Amino acid sequence: MSYQEMLFTFLGGLGIFLFGIKYLGDGLQKAAGNHLREILNRFTSTPFRAVLAGIIVTGLIQSSSGTTVLAVGLVSAGFMTLRQAIGVIMGANVGTTVTAFIIGFNLSAYALPIIGTGAILLFFSKRTSLQSIGQILFGFGALFYGLKLMGTAMDPLKDLPQFNQVMINVSHHPVLGVGIGTLLTMVLQSSSATIGILQQLYMQGSITLTAALPILFGDNIGTTITAIIACLGASIAAKRTAASHVIFNLVGAIIFTLLLVPFTSIVMMFADSLGLNPAMQIAFAHGLFNISNLAIQFWFIPQIEMIVKKIIPGSEKNLNIRSVTLSEPIIYTSSVMAIEQAKNEVIQMGSYVLSSIRSARKYYNDTKDEWREDVLQYENAINQCDIELTEYLVKISAAELTPLESQEQAMLLEFTKDFERIGDHSMNIIRYVEESIALEEKQRAKDKRNKIKTSSNRQTFLLHDEHLELLFDKVLKNIRDAMQVLENDDIELAQKMLDREEEINQLVELLRKKYIRLMTKGEGRAADGVLLIDISSNLERSSDRTLHIAKYFLGNKYNFKYDTYNFHYKKANSTPISTFDSVELD
């Protein structure tokens, strides 16, 4: 086999292997449903449970890096503490050993029929569950077929004097092996791929166990690069989580590199007594290394937390986001308490919505990534609340309810959707701010190319408008008041919300007229339409969503007559607001 054939076959096999791992993990994740994040979110109350959660999730998605990235996201959003995340990361390192044991069974001879079976289920089955099984089988087969190709490509290496010399150097200098393993995993972005290559080389006799083990230790260091990339530009908490991942894997590699000789002897002893094949010996060594590393460092989680806080100083930003707390058994014992529990969580969801709009406003005033990230995190929390509350309220509807309880259950379901939509409007505002800046940058670049002097004296890319600020104020007040109305059944506050809605509608109309006037006078920019029209429209819709709560308490509870979807409230003696009458549009 020529060098070109070796290289091409190896790269093709590596590509198929990596695709197989990814596709297998995606299939397992689909089969598991949307419970992976929930496992990490809910079952990490103690360090031991956090470790178990990390093992389970990594075993399901076949990627310790994926689990670590999930943990980084949860810590960044405030759902998980740094100490809990360290436990999850320790468990993830053990969970990733599953792949090595799967490879150790060496099913390469059956790779093609497994791929064929998976493809048949994927393309000819209409049931989602069977398609997920098909995806798992296809990825499983691709994994072994890729290994077979890599093994074929690497087989001639054992006859190359240069390669043999490198392996001799690695045997005599374990640090070199650790470096090779680290770099290889960083490049491939998969510790499983590095271990798969090691297993193939060891099976062919191209590498000794003494040379393979340091590379295996280094592979654990290399896998931390994904978490490091994931935390770039993220919160301090996320950076600390990634740092703890690096420390845990680096310390483990150092400990076992120093103990290489006794560790190798232990592996060989178990391999002989259990009759393990070469590939399974590497898998066993990988598993023993990670379990032993966990057993040593598990007791030092508080110290690891303290170290990363010193390495990455600063105060963690707490968004006060917590997991949804809903008890299913209580539905069937006390529907009243179940509805009250759901109501409390809807109010909590409303607090995220209020904070999200506030952060969107801050982003409009000062386009820092910090405010944008806050909105994204609140949006994740709002969506999670929506999913869990909807499922819970649907289950409540199946219980025996009184007419009033049934009405409250239906209204809470509607309020949940209202708050979820306001969260979407908040995300839209972020997008419109970015779109407005992009339009202004494009316009200025065009004017510069055409040597056109703009008629606008504006120094900033965004038009900061006082009436848009006032609109933000009034919408935020309606959201805040809606939560208080829901919590306290406050009829007077509900009526104030309806009064304020008239002011909001007038402000939106004013902003539209202002934009038209600016464009007519030649002072407007394309970016201004996005701000004055699109953002004001999203704020108006956000306020409209809060009115469902006011209307419910005024109508359903206090016999206030209204049409839910065509409601126009105005006092009989109301007059145009003087603040707006005095505005000079020209």
C-alpha positions in Angstrom: 0.0 0.0 0.0 1.4 3.4 -1.0 1.7 6.3 1.4 -1.1 8.1 -0.5 -3.4 5.1 -0.2 -2.6 4.8 3.5 -3.4 8.5 4.1 -6.6 8.5 2.1 -7.9 5.3 3.7 -7.0 6.5 7.2 -8.7 9.9 6.7 -11.8 8.3 5.1 -12.0 5.8 8.0 -11.5 8.5 10.5 -14.3 10.6 9.0 -16.7 7.6 8.9 -15.7 6.7 12.5 -16.4 10.3 13.8 -19.6 10.4 11.9 -20.6 7.1 13.4 -20.0 8.3 16.9 -21.9 11.6 16.3 -24.8 9.8 14.6 -24.9 7.1 17.3 -25.0 9.7 20.0 -27.7 11.7 18.3 -29.8 8.6 17.9 -29.4 7.7 21.5 -30.3 11.2 22.5 -33.5 11.1 20.4 -34.4 7.8 21.9 -33.9 9.2 25.4 -36.2 12.2 24.6 -35.6 15.6 26.0 -34.6 14.4 29.4 -30.8 14.8 29.3 -30.8 18.4 30.3 -33.5 17.6 32.9 -31.2 14.8 34.4 -28.4 17.3 34.8 -30.7 20.0 36.0 -32.6 18.0 38.7 -30.4 15.1 39.8 -27.3 16.9 40.9 -28.2 17.9 44.5 -25.2 16.0 46.0 -21.7 15.4 44.6 -22.4 11.7 44.3 -25.7 12.2 42.4 -23.9 14.8 40.2 -21.3 12.1 39.3 -24.0 9.6 38.5 -25.8 12.1 36.3 -22.6 12.8 34.4 -22.0 9.1 33.8 -25.6 8.5 32.6 -25.8 11.5 30.3 -22.4 10.8 28.8 -23.3 7.1 28.3 -26.4 8.2 26.4 -24.8 10.9 24.1 -21.4 9.1 23.8 -19.5 12.4 24.3 -17.9 13.7 27.5 -17.4 17.0 25.8 -21.1 17.2 25.0 -22.0 16.6 28.7 -19.4 19.2 29.8 -20.8 21.8 27.4 -24.3 21.1 28.8 -22.9 21.6 32.3 -21.2 24.9 31.2 -24.6 26.1 29.8 -26.5 25.2 33.0 -23.9 26.9 35.3 -23.9 29.9 33.1 -27.7 30.1 33.3 -27.7 29.6 37.0 -29.5 26.2 37.0 -26.4 24.5 38.5 -23.7 25.5 40.9 -20.0 25.2 40.1 -19.6 22.4 42.7 -22.4 20.4 41.1 -20.8 20.9 37.7 -17.5 19.6 38.9 -19.2 16.4 39.9 -20.9 16.1 36.5 -17.6 16.5 34.8 -16.0 13.8 36.9 -18.9 11.5 36.0 -18.6 12.4 32.3 -15.0 11.1 32.2 -16.2 7.7 33.5 -19.2 7.7 31.1 -17.0 8.2 28.0 -15.3 4.8 28.7 -18.4 3.1 27.4 -17.3 3.8 23.8 -13.9 2.2 24.3 -15.6 -1.0 25.7 -18.0 -1.0 22.7 -15.0 -0.8 20.3 -13.3 -3.6 22.3 -15.9 -6.1 21.2 -14.5 -5.7 17.6 -17.6 -6.2 15.5 -15.9 -4.9 12.3 -16.8 -8.0 10.4 -20.5 -7.2 11.0 -20.3 -3.5 10.3 -21.9 -3.5 6.8 -24.9 -5.6 7.7 -25.5 -3.4 10.8 -25.3 -0.3 8.6 -27.7 -1.9 6.1 -30.2 -2.8 8.9 -30.0 0.8 10.3 -30.6 2.3 6.8 -33.7 0.1 6.2 -35.2 1.3 9.5 -34.3 4.9 8.8 -35.7 5.1 5.3 -38.6 2.6 5.3 -40.1 3.1 8.8 -42.6 5.8 9.6 -42.5 5.3 13.4 -40.2 7.8 15.1 -39.0 5.2 17.7 -37.9 2.8 14.9 -36.2 5.6 13.0 -34.2 6.4 16.2 -33.2 2.7 16.5 -32.2 2.8 12.8 -30.1 5.9 13.5 -28.4 4.1 16.4 -27.7 1.0 14.4 -26.4 3.0 11.4 -24.0 5.0 13.6 -23.0 1.9 15.4 -22.1 0.2 12.1 -20.4 3.3 10.7 -18.2 3.4 13.9 -16.9 -0.1 13.3 -16.6 0.3 9.5 -14.5 3.4 10.1 -12.3 1.5 12.6 -11.8 -1.3 10.0 -10.6 1.2 7.4 -8.3 3.0 9.9 -6.9 -0.4 10.9 -6.2 -1.3 7.3 -4.5 2.0 6.7 -2.3 1.8 9.9 -1.3 -1.9 9.5 1.9 -1.1 7.5 3.1 1.3 10.2 4.6 -1.5 12.3 7.1 -2.1 9.5 8.3 1.5 9.3 11.5 2.1 11.3 10.6 5.8 11.9 7.3 4.9 13.5 8.9 2.2 15.6 11.6 4.7 16.8 8.8 7.2 17.8 7.1 4.5 19.8 10.3 3.5 21.5 10.8 7.2 22.5 7.3 7.3 23.9 8.0 4.2 26.0 11.1 5.8 27.4 9.6 9.3 27.8 5.9 9.1 28.9 5.6 12.9 28.9 6.0 12.7 25.1 3.1 10.2 24.9 0.9 12.5 27.0 1.7 15.4 24.6 0.9 13.3 21.6 -2.4 12.2 23.1 -3.3 15.7 24.0 -2.6 17.2 20.6 -4.3 14.3 18.7 -7.5 14.7 20.7 -7.5 18.5 20.4 -7.2 18.1 16.6 -9.8 15.3 16.3 -12.2 16.9 18.9 -12.9 13.3 20.1 -11.2 11.3 22.8 -13.1 8.2 21.5 -11.4 8.6 18.2 -7.9 8.8 19.8 -8.7 5.6 21.9 -10.0 3.9 18.8 -6.8 4.6 16.9 -4.8 3.3 20.0 -6.8 0.1 20.1 -6.2 -0.5 16.4 -2.4 0.1 16.7 -2.2 -2.1 19.8 -4.1 -4.9 18.2 -1.7 -4.9 15.2 1.3 -4.9 17.5 2.5 -1.5 16.3 2.6 -0.1 19.8 3.3 -1.5 23.3 1.0 -1.0 26.3 3.7 1.1 28.0 3.7 3.5 25.0 -0.1 3.4 24.6 -1.0 4.4 28.2 0.6 7.8 28.3 -1.1 8.7 25.0 -4.4 7.5 26.7 -3.7 9.8 29.7 -3.0 12.8 27.3 -6.3 12.1 25.5 -8.2 13.1 28.7 -6.4 16.5 28.7 -7.1 17.1 25.0 -10.8 16.6 25.4 -11.0 19.7 27.6 -10.5 21.9 24.6 -14.2 21.7 23.7 -15.3 23.1 27.1 -12.7 25.8 26.8 -14.1 26.8 23.4 -17.6 26.7 24.7 -16.9 29.1 27.5 -15.1 31.8 25.4 -17.0 35.0 25.9 -19.3 33.3 28.4 -19.9 34.2 32.1 -17.3 33.8 34.9 -19.2 30.8 36.2 -18.9 29.1 32.8 -15.2 29.8 32.6 -14.7 28.4 36.0 -16.6 25.2 35.0 -14.3 24.7 32.0 -11.2 25.4 34.2 -12.3 22.8 36.7 -12.5 20.3 33.8 -8.9 21.1 32.8 -7.7 20.8 36.4 -9.4 17.5 37.0 -8.1 15.9 33.8 -4.6 17.5 34.0 -4.1 16.3 37.7 -5.3 12.8 36.7 -2.8 12.6 33.8 0.1 13.8 36.1 -0.8 11.3 38.9 -1.0 8.3 36.6 2.0 9.2 34.5 4.1 9.2 37.7 2.5 5.8 38.6 2.9 4.5 35.0 4.9 1.4 35.9 2.6 0.0 38.7 -0.5 1.0 36.7 0.8 -0.9 33.7 1.5 -4.0 35.9 -2.1 -3.9 37.3 -3.6 -3.6 33.8 -1.5 -6.6 32.5 -2.4 -8.6 35.6 -6.2 -8.1 35.0 -5.8 -8.6 31.3 -4.1 -12.0 31.8 -6.6 -13.1 34.5 -9.7 -12.0 32.5 -8.3 -13.1 29.1 -8.9 -9.7 27.5 -8.2 -9.1 23.8 -5.8 -6.3 23.0 -8.6 -3.8 22.2 -10.4 -4.6 25.4 -7.1 -4.2 27.3 -7.0 -0.6 26.2 -10.7 -0.1 27.1 -10.1 -1.7 30.5 -7.0 0.6 31.1 -9.1 3.6 30.1 -11.9 2.6 32.4 -9.6 1.8 35.3 -7.7 5.1 34.8 -10.9 7.3 34.9 -12.6 5.4 37.8 -9.4 5.6 39.8 -9.0 9.3 39.0 -12.6 9.9 40.1 -12.0 7.9 43.3 -8.9 10.0 44.2 -10.3 13.5 43.3 -13.9 13.1 44.3 -13.0 14.0 47.9 -11.4 17.2 46.8 -14.3 18.8 44.9 -14.5 21.8 47.4 -10.7 22.4 47.0 -11.0 22.2 43.1 -13.8 24.8 43.4 -11.6 27.0 45.6 -8.7 26.8 43.2 -10.7 27.7 40.0 -12.2 30.7 41.9 -8.7 31.9 42.6 -7.5 31.3 39.0 -10.6 33.1 37.6 -11.4 35.9 40.1 -14.5 38.0 40.0 -18.1 37.8 41.3 -20.5 35.4 39.5 -23.5 37.0 38.0 -26.6 35.5 39.5 -29.7 35.7 37.3 -31.8 34.0 40.0 -32.9 31.3 37.7 -34.0 28.1 39.3 -35.5 24.8 38.1 -39.2 24.3 37.9 -40.7 22.6 41.0 -43.9 20.7 40.3 -45.1 17.7 42.2 -47.1 15.2 40.1 -48.5 13.0 42.9 -50.2 16.1 44.4 -52.4 16.4 41.3 -54.4 13.3 42.4 -54.5 14.0 46.1 -55.2 17.8 46.0 -56.0 19.5 42.7 -56.3 22.8 44.5 -52.7 22.6 45.7 -51.6 21.5 42.3 -53.1 24.5 40.7 -51.6 26.8 43.3 -48.2 25.2 42.7 -48.6 25.8 39.0 -49.7 29.4 39.6 -46.5 30.1 41.7 -44.4 28.7 38.8 -46.3 30.9 36.3 -45.4 33.9 38.5 -41.8 32.8 38.6 -41.9 32.5 34.8 -43.3 36.0 34.7 -40.3 37.3 36.7 -38.0 35.8 34.0 -40.0 37.6 31.3 -39.7 40.9 33.2 -36.0 40.5 33.5 -35.7 39.5 29.9 -37.4 42.7 28.7 -35.2 44.7 31.1 -32.1 43.1 29.6 -33.3 43.8 26.1 -33.8 47.4 27.0 -30.2 47.5 28.4 -29.0 46.0 25.1 -30.8 48.8 23.2 -29.1 51.4 25.3 -25.7 49.7 25.4 -25.0 46.8 23.0 -22.9 44.8 25.4 -22.7 41.0 24.9 -23.5 40.7 28.6 -27.1 41.9 28.1 -27.6 39.8 25.0 -26.4 36.7 26.9 -28.8 37.5 29.7 -31.7 37.6 27.3 -30.6 34.2 25.8 -30.4 32.7 29.3 -33.8 34.0 30.3 -35.2 32.7 27.1 -33.9 29.2 27.9 -35.5 29.4 31.3 -38.8 30.7 29.9 -38.9 27.9 27.4 -38.2 25.3 30.0 -40.9 26.7 32.2 -43.3 26.6 29.3 -42.6 23.0 28.5 -42.9 21.8 32.1 -45.9 23.9 33.0 -47.8 22.9 29.9 -47.2 19.2 30.6 -48.2 19.7 34.3 -51.3 21.7 33.5 -52.4 19.1 30.9 -52.1 16.4 33.5 -54.1 18.5 36.0 -56.9 18.7 33.4 -57.2 14.9 33.4 -58.0 15.0 37.2 -61.5 15.6 38.6 -61.8 19.4 38.8 -64.6 21.7 39.9 -65.8 24.2 37.3 -63.8 27.0 39.0 -60.6 24.8 39.1 -61.1 23.8 35.5 -61.4 27.5 34.6 -58.2 28.4 36.5 -56.3 25.5 35.0 -57.3 26.8 31.5 -56.3 30.4 32.3 -53.0 29.4 33.7 -52.3 27.5 30.5 -53.1 30.6 28.5 -50.9 32.8 30.8 -48.0 30.4 30.3 -48.3 30.8 26.6 -48.6 34.6 26.9 -45.3 34.8 28.9 -43.6 32.4 26.5 -44.6 34.7 23.6 -43.3 37.8 25.5 -40.0 36.0 25.9 -39.9 35.5 22.1 -40.7 39.3 21.6 -37.7 40.0 23.9 -35.5 37.9 21.6 -36.9 39.7 18.6 -35.9 43.1 20.2 -32.3 41.8 20.4 -32.4 40.7 16.8 -33.9 44.1 15.7 -31.2 46.0 17.5 -28.5 44.0 15.7 -30.3 44.4 12.4 -30.6 48.1 12.9 -26.8 48.4 13.6 -26.0 46.3 10.6 -28.2 48.4 8.3 -26.6 51.6 9.6 -23.1 50.2 9.1 -24.0 49.2 5.5 -25.5 52.6 4.8 -22.5 54.5 6.1 -20.1 52.2 4.1 -22.1 52.9 1.0 -22.2 56.6 1.6 -18.4 56.6 2.2 -17.8 54.7 -1.1 -20.1 57.1 -3.0 -18.6 60.1 -1.1 -22.0 61.2 0.0 -22.2 63.3 3.1 -25.1 62.1 5.3 -27.6 64.6 6.3 -27.8 63.0 9.7 -25.7 64.5 12.5 -26.1 61.3 14.6 -22.9 60.0 16.1 -24.2 56.6 17.2 -25.4 53.7 15.0 -28.7 53.5 16.9 -31.3 56.1 17.2 -31.9 56.5 20.9 -35.5 57.8 21.2 -37.1 59.2 24.3 -40.5 57.9 23.4 -39.2 54.4 22.7 -37.7 54.5 26.2 -41.0 55.6 27.6 -42.7 52.7 25.8 -40.2 50.3 27.4 -41.1 51.8 30.8 -44.9 51.3 30.4 -44.6 47.8 29.0 -42.3 46.8 31.9 -44.9 48.2 34.3 -47.7 46.2 32.7 -45.6 43.0 33.0 -44.8 43.7 36.6 -48.4 44.6 37.5 -49.7 41.5 35.7 -47.6 39.3 38.0 -48.9 41.2 41.1 -52.5 40.9 39.8 -52.0 37.2 39.3 -50.5 36.8 42.8 -52.8 39.1 44.8 -56.1 39.2 42.7 -55.7 43.0 42.7 -58.7 44.4 40.7 -57.5 48.0 41.0 -54.1 47.2 39.6 -55.8 45.3 36.7 -57.8 48.5 35.9 -54.6 50.5 35.9 -53.1 48.1 33.4 -56.0 48.7 31.1 -55.6 52.5 31.5 -51.9 52.2 30.7 -52.7 50.2 27.6 -54.3 53.3 26.0 -51.1 55.2 26.7 -49.0 52.4 25.1 -51.2 52.4 22.0 -50.8 56.1 21.7 -47.0 55.8 22.1 -46.8 53.2 19.3 -48.8 55.4 17.0 -46.6 58.4 17.9 -43.4 56.4 17.0 -44.9 55.4 13.7 -45.7 59.0 12.8 -42.3 60.1 14.0 -40.6 57.6 11.7 -42.7 58.8 8.7 -41.9 62.4 9.5 -38.2 61.7 9.7 -38.2 59.9 6.4 -40.3 62.7 4.8 -37.8 65.3 5.9 -34.9 63.3 4.7 -33.4 62.8 8.1 -34.4 59.2 8.6 -32.2 56.2 8.0 -33.2 52.7 7.0 -32.1 51.5 10.5 -34.7 53.8 12.2 -37.6 51.9 10.8 -36.4 48.7 12.5 -36.2 50.5 15.8 -39.3 52.7 15.7 -41.6 50.3 13.9 -40.5 46.7 14.6 -39.3 47.1 18.2 -42.3 49.2 19.2 -44.6 46.7 17.6 -43.0 43.9 19.7 -43.3 45.9 22.8 -47.0 46.6 22.1 -47.7 42.9 21.5 -45.9 42.1 24.8 -48.2 44.5 26.6 -51.2 43.0 24.9 -50.3 39.6 26.3 -50.3 40.9 29.8 -53.9 42.1 29.4 -55.2 38.6 29.4 -54.4 38.4 33.1 -56.1 41.8 33.8 -59.1 40.8 31.7 -59.4 37.5 33.5 -59.5 39.0 36.9 -61.8 41.8 35.9 -64.1 39.6 33.9 -64.2 36.1 35.2 -63.8 37.0 38.8 -65.5 40.4 39.0 -68.1 40.2 36.2 -66.4 43.0 34.2 -67.8 42.6 30.6 -65.3 42.4 27.8 -64.5 40.6 24.6 -61.3 38.7 25.2 -59.9 39.1 21.7 -61.4 42.4 20.6 -61.1 44.5 23.7 -60.7 48.3 23.6 -60.9 49.8 27.0 -61.2 53.6 27.5 -62.7 55.7 30.2 -65.8 57.7 29.2 -64.2 61.0 30.2 -60.7 60.2 29.0 -58.8 62.8 27.0 -55.6 62.6 24.9 -52.5 62.5 27.0 -51.0 66.0 27.2 -47.4 64.6 27.2 -48.0 63.4 23.7 -49.9 66.4 22.5 -47.0 68.6 23.2 -44.5 66.7 21.1 -43.1 68.4 18.1 -42.7 65.9 15.4 -41.1 68.4 13.0 
